[in-house]
Amino acid sequence: MAVERTLSIIKPDATRRNLTGKIIAKFEEAGLRVVASRRIRLSTAQAEAFYGVHRERPFFKSLVEFMTSGPVVVQVLEGENAIARNREVMGATNPANAMPGTIRKEFAESIEANSVHGSDAAETAANEIRFFFSDLDIHS
């Protein structure tokens, strides 16, 4: 199995409810290590750039508004098969379909306010990590 890195974002609904520590604990319990972390407030331009792949989708405007509504915690997670493992720990995008014990089942408020974002593939992870972090920020 390969050690990978993936981007994780703890979204405004979760930071507003002080769930950051509980969410990070779930990642760590699953064998993922936080190797970079930063609490930031995304500007509209940053959110539009980050979610640019969804620009033509009907939910794009509300997604940008939501992601700029409060602080987020961006982090790089590292571990064996980190991308798949992170997605398992997060659970299905729709919390109604998420498995018990996953972050979204336990903490999400809705499909949009679903507490976390995670990269979906190796190339996406590399691009998303570079969006927020330089190599100097990441410490294994």
ABEGO torsion letter per residue (X at the ends): XBBBBBBBBBBAAAAAAGAAAAAAAAAAAAGBBBABBBBBBBBAAAAAAAAAAAAABAAAAAAAAAAAABBBBBBBBBEBGAAAAAAAAAEBABAAABBBGBAAAAABABAABAGBBBBABAAAAAAAAAAABBAAABBX
